[in-house]
Amino acid sequence: MAKITVTADCGNSPKNEFVKAFNIAFAQEDTAKILEMVSDDVVWEVVGHSTISGKETFQNALAGIQSGQVKELILDKVLTDGSLGAASGQIIMNNNVVYAFSDVYEFDSTTGIHLNLIRSFNIEVKK
């Protein structure tokens, strides 16, 4: 299981905790938890690569990328306001390749408990 390092101060904001939990579930490849956290009409845009629409397509995409290769998630920042959220940090793979990421989230409403939109920016960090 991936090591989780959270340097973000999530405070007592329920939405910040939601975003933190979503990122941890993603790093740990907990598909069931991830699917509980997204809406049926979720859109996942991986900038520069692909856009996935709908929960079933999202689930298929998750199955295609899960590999058990995440060694560590370093979650640096978590921010939420109204129906929007964001998180950034790094993912270190078992082969020590490091990816920096920044994700922007849109909830289904200001009081929502599901994500409608995930926009992911990922780059490999060269050493």
QUIVEN-V937057 format. One record per run of one state. SS is the DSSP state (hx for helix, st for strand, lp for the rest). FROM is the first residue (numbers start at 1). TO is the last residue. If there is no record, write none. Layout:
# QUIVEN-V937057
<<SS:FROM:TO> <SS:FROM:TO>>
This chain:
# QUIVEN-V937057
<<lp:1:2> <st:3:6> <lp:7:13> <hx:14:27> <lp:28:30> <hx:31:36> <lp:37:37> <st:38:46> <lp:47:49> <st:50:53> <lp:54:54> <hx:55:65> <lp:66:69> <st:70:81> <lp:82:83> <st:84:93> <lp:94:97> <st:98:107> <lp:108:114> <st:115:125> <lp:126:127>>
